[in-house]
Amino acid sequence: MTAPNLRDRYLQETINTASPAKLLIMLYDRLILDLGQGAEAFRAGDAELGSAKVMHAQEIVLELQVSLDVNAWDGAPGLSSLYGFILTELIGANIRRDADRVDGCRKLLEPLRDAWREAASAT
């Protein structure tokens, strides 16, 4: 097996065996990474890469939103609204290749990722 195939297999096994909390943190980590790389690409003038990263981030936010059970806890409807706002911002940022708007979304999401990570480590 080649090195890329081994890496892919390892990543798939990691995902398949991760707890729901770990999967959520992995999604947030990738989301934050995509946003950082997207903003950086826009600033460097690489609209194609920036757009691809921001679109992937949009897909993650959409997945987070649709998988959220808004009846599970009092804060869930607010979190769903935040996801909707971020999706709107990312669409606008992608259209205008606006790195600052992408960074604004990242800054909103980083504390959420950190809170989920803390909550997962407490269980």
Contact map, one row per residue, 1 for C-alpha under 8 A:
111011000000000000000000000000000000000000000000000000000000000000000000000000000000000000000000000000000000000000000000000
111111000000000000000000000000000000000000000000000000000000000000000000000000000000000000000000000000000000000000000000000
111111100000000000000000000000000000000000000000000000000000000000000000000000000000000000000000000000000000000000000000000
011111110000000000000000000000000000000000000000000000000000000000000000000000000000000000000000000000000000000000000000000
111111111000000000000000000000000000000000000000000000000000000000000000000000000000000000000000000000000000000000000000000
111111111100000000000000000000000000000000000000000000000000000000000000000000000000000000000000000000000000000000000000000
001111111110000000000000000000000000000000000000000000000000000000000000000000000000000000000000000000000000000000000000000
000111111111000000000000000000000000000000000000000000000000000000000000000000000000000000000000000000000000000000000000000
000011111111100000000000000000000000000000000000000000000000000000000000000000000000000000000000000000000000000000000000000
000001111111110000000000000000000000000000000000000000000000000000000000000000000000000000000000000000000000000000000000000
000000111111111000000000000000000000000000000000000000000000000000000000000000000000000000000000000000000000000000000000000
000000011111111100000000000000000000000000000000000000000000000000000000000000000000000000000000000000000000000000000000000
000000001111111110000000000000000000000000000000000000000000000000000000000000000000000000000000000000000000000000000000000
000000000111111111000000000000000000000000000000000000000000000000000000000000000000000000000000000000000000000000000000000
000000000011111111000010000000000000000000000000000000000000000000000000000000000000000000000000000000000000000000000000000
000000000001111111000000000000000000000000000000000000000000000000000000000000000000000000000000000000000000000000000000000
000000000000111111100000000000000000000000000000000000000000000000000000000000000000000000000000000000000000000000000000000
000000000000011111111110000000000000000000000000000000000000000000000000000000000000000000000000000000000000000000000000000
000000000000000011111110000000000000000000000000000000000000000000000000000000000000000000000000000000000000000000000000000
000000000000000001111111000000000000000000000000000000000000000000000000000000000000000000000000000000000000000000000000000
000000000000000001111111100000000000000000000000000000000000000000000000000000000000000000000000000000000000000000010001000
000000000000000001111111110000000000000000000000000000000000000000000000000000000000000000000000000000000000000000000001000
000000000000001001111111111000000000000000000000000000000000000000000000000000000000000000000000000000000000000000000000000
000000000000000000011111111100000000000000000000000000000000000000000000000000000000000000000000000000000000000000010000000
000000000000000000001111111110000000000000000000000000000000000000000000000000000000000000000000000000000000000010011000000
000000000000000000000111111111000000000000000000000000000000000000000000000000000000000000000000000000000000000000000000000
000000000000000000000011111111100000000000000000000000000001000000000000000000000000000000000000000000000000000000000000000
000000000000000000000001111111110000000000000000000000000000000000000000000000000000000000000000000000000000100010000000000
000000000000000000000000111111111000000000000000000000000000000000000000000000000000000000000000000000000000000010000000000
000000000000000000000000011111111100000000000000000000001000000000000000000000000000000000000000000000000000000000000000000
000000000000000000000000001111111110000000000000000000011001100000000000000000000000000000000000000000000000000000000000000
000000000000000000000000000111111111000000000000000000001000000000000000000000000000000000000000000000000100110000000000000
000000000000000000000000000011111111100000000000000000000000000000000000000000000000000000000000000000000000000000000000000
000000000000000000000000000001111111110000000000000011011000000000000000000000000000000000000000000000000000000000000000000
000000000000000000000000000000111111111000000000000011001000000000000000000000000000000000000000000001101100000000000000000
000000000000000000000000000000011111111100000000000000000000000000000000000000000000000000000000000001100100000000000000000
000000000000000000000000000000001111111110000000010010000000000000000000000000000000000000000000000000000000000000000000000
000000000000000000000000000000000111111111000000111111000000000000000000000000000000000000000000001001000000000000000000000
000000000000000000000000000000000011111111100000010000000000000000000000000000000000000000000000011101100000000000000000000
000000000000000000000000000000000001111111110000010000000000000000000000000000000000000000000000001000000000000000000000000
000000000000000000000000000000000000111111111110110000000000000000000000000000000000000000000000000000000000000000000000000
000000000000000000000000000000000000011111111110111000000000000000000000000000000000000000000000111000000000000000000000000
000000000000000000000000000000000000001111111100000000000000000000000000000000000000000000000000001000000000000000000000000
000000000000000000000000000000000000000111111100000000000000000000000000000000000000000000000000000000000000000000000000000
000000000000000000000000000000000000000011111110000000000000000000000000000000000000000000000000000000000000000000000000000
000000000000000000000000000000000000000011111111110000000000000000000000000000000000000000000000000000000000000000000000000
000000000000000000000000000000000000000011001111111000000000000000000000000000000000000000000000100000000000000000000000000
000000000000000000000000000000000000000000000111111100000000000000000000000000000000000000000000000000000000000000000000000
000000000000000000000000000000000000010011000111111110000000000000000000000000000000000000000000000000000000000000000000000
000000000000000000000000000000000000111111000111111111000000000000000000000000000000000000000100100000000000000000000000000
000000000000000000000000000000000000010001000011111111100000000000000000000000000000000000000100100000000000000000000000000
000000000000000000000000000000000000010000000001111111110000000000000000000000000000000000000000000000000000000000000000000
000000000000000000000000000000000110110000000000111111111000000000000000000000000000000000000000000000000000000000000000000
000000000000000000000000000000000110010000000000011111111100000000000000000000000000000001000100000001000000000000000000000
000000000000000000000000000000000000000000000000001111111110000000000000000000000000000001000100000000000000000000000000000
000000000000000000000000000000100100000000000000000111111111000000000000000000000000000000000000000000000000000000000000000
000000000000000000000000000001110110000000000000000011111111100000000000000000000000000000000000000000000000000000000000000
000000000000000000000000000000000000000000000000000001111111110000000000000000000000001001100000000000000000000000000000000
000000000000000000000000000000000000000000000000000000111111111000000000000000000000000000000000000000000000000000000000000
000000000000000000000000001000100000000000000000000000011111111100000000000000000000000000000000000000000000000000000000000
000000000000000000000000000000100000000000000000000000001111111110000000000000000010011000000000000000000000000000000000000
000000000000000000000000000000000000000000000000000000000111111111000000000000000010001000000000000000000000000000000000000
000000000000000000000000000000000000000000000000000000000011111111100000000000000000000000000000000000000000000000000000000
000000000000000000000000000000000000000000000000000000000001111111110000000000000010000000000000000000000000000000000000000
000000000000000000000000000000000000000000000000000000000000111111110000000000010011000000000000000000000000000000000000000
000000000000000000000000000000000000000000000000000000000000011111110000000000000000000000000000000000000000000000000000000
000000000000000000000000000000000000000000000000000000000000001111111000000000000000000000000000000000000000000000000000000
000000000000000000000000000000000000000000000000000000000000000111111100000100010000000000000000000000000000000000000000000
000000000000000000000000000000000000000000000000000000000000000000111111000100000000000000000000000000000000000000000000000
000000000000000000000000000000000000000000000000000000000000000000011111110110010000000000000000000000000000000000000000000
000000000000000000000000000000000000000000000000000000000000000000001111110110000000000000000000000000000000000000000000000
000000000000000000000000000000000000000000000000000000000000000000001111110100000000000000000000000000000000000000000000000
000000000000000000000000000000000000000000000000000000000000000000000111111100000000000000000000000000000000000000000000000
000000000000000000000000000000000000000000000000000000000000000000000111111110000000000000000000000000000000000000000000000
000000000000000000000000000000000000000000000000000000000000000000000000111111100000000000000000000000000000000000000000000
000000000000000000000000000000000000000000000000000000000000000000011111111111110000000000000000000000000000000000000000000
000000000000000000000000000000000000000000000000000000000000000000000110011111111000000000000000000000000000000000000000000
000000000000000000000000000000000000000000000000000000000000000000000000001111111100000000000000000000000000000000000000000
000000000000000000000000000000000000000000000000000000000000000000000000001111111110000000000000000000000000000000000000000
000000000000000000000000000000000000000000000000000000000000000010010100000111111111000000000000000000000000000000000000000
000000000000000000000000000000000000000000000000000000000000000000000000000011111111100000000000000000000000000000000000000
000000000000000000000000000000000000000000000000000000000000000000000000000001111111110000000000000000000000000000000000000
000000000000000000000000000000000000000000000000000000000000110110000000000000111111111000000000000000000000000000000000000
000000000000000000000000000000000000000000000000000000000000000010000000000000011111111100000000000000000000000000000000000
000000000000000000000000000000000000000000000000000000000000000000000000000000001111111110000000000000000000000000000000000
000000000000000000000000000000000000000000000000000000000000100000000000000000000111111111000000000000001000000000000000000
000000000000000000000000000000000000000000000000000000000100110000000000000000000011111111100000000000000000000000000000000
000000000000000000000000000000000000000000000000000000000000000000000000000000000001111111110000000000000000000000000000000
000000000000000000000000000000000000000000000000000000000000000000000000000000000000111111111000000011001000000000000000000
000000000000000000000000000000000000000000000000000001100100000000000000000000000000011111111100000011001000000000000000000
000000000000000000000000000000000000000000000000000000000100000000000000000000000000001111111110000000000000000000000000000
000000000000000000000000000000000000000000000000000000000000000000000000000000000000000111111111010000000000000000000000000
000000000000000000000000000000000000000000000000000000000000000000000000000000000000000011111111111011000000000000000000000
000000000000000000000000000000000000000000000000011001100000000000000000000000000000000001111111110000000000000000000000000
000000000000000000000000000000000000000000000000000000000000000000000000000000000000000000111111110000000000000000000000000
000000000000000000000000000000000000000000000000000000000000000000000000000000000000000000011111110000000000000000000000000
000000000000000000000000000000000000000001000010011000000000000000000000000000000000000000001111111000000000000000000000000
000000000000000000000000000000000000001001000000000000000000000000000000000000000000000000011111111111000000000000000000000
000000000000000000000000000000000000011101100000000000000000000000000000000000000000000000001000111111100000000000000000000
000000000000000000000000000000000000001000000000000000000000000000000000000000000000000000000000011111110000000000000000000
000000000000000000000000000000000000000000000000000000000000000000000000000000000000000011001000011111111000000000000000000
000000000000000000000000000000000011011000000000000001000000000000000000000000000000000011001000011111111100000000000000000
000000000000000000000000000000000011001000000000000000000000000000000000000000000000000000000000001111111110000000000000000
000000000000000000000000000000000000000000000000000000000000000000000000000000000000000000000000000111111111000000000000000
000000000000000000000000000000000010000000000000000000000000000000000000000000000000010011000000000011111111100000000000000
000000000000000000000000000000010011000000000000000000000000000000000000000000000000000000000000000001111111110000000000000
000000000000000000000000000000000000000000000000000000000000000000000000000000000000000000000000000000111111111000000000000
000000000000000000000000000000000000000000000000000000000000000000000000000000000000000000000000000000011111111100000000000
000000000000000000000000000100010000000000000000000000000000000000000000000000000000000000000000000000001111111110000000000
000000000000000000000000000000010000000000000000000000000000000000000000000000000000000000000000000000000111111111000000000
000000000000000000000000000000000000000000000000000000000000000000000000000000000000000000000000000000000011111111100000000
000000000000000000000000000000000000000000000000000000000000000000000000000000000000000000000000000000000001111111110000000
000000000000000000000000100110000000000000000000000000000000000000000000000000000000000000000000000000000000111111111000000
000000000000000000000000000000000000000000000000000000000000000000000000000000000000000000000000000000000000011111111100000
000000000000000000000000000000000000000000000000000000000000000000000000000000000000000000000000000000000000001111111110000
000000000000000000001001100000000000000000000000000000000000000000000000000000000000000000000000000000000000000111111111000
000000000000000000000000100000000000000000000000000000000000000000000000000000000000000000000000000000000000000011111111100
000000000000000000000000000000000000000000000000000000000000000000000000000000000000000000000000000000000000000001111111110
000000000000000000000000000000000000000000000000000000000000000000000000000000000000000000000000000000000000000000111111111
000000000000000000001100000000000000000000000000000000000000000000000000000000000000000000000000000000000000000000011111111
000000000000000000000000000000000000000000000000000000000000000000000000000000000000000000000000000000000000000000001111111
000000000000000000000000000000000000000000000000000000000000000000000000000000000000000000000000000000000000000000000111111
000000000000000000000000000000000000000000000000000000000000000000000000000000000000000000000000000000000000000000000011111
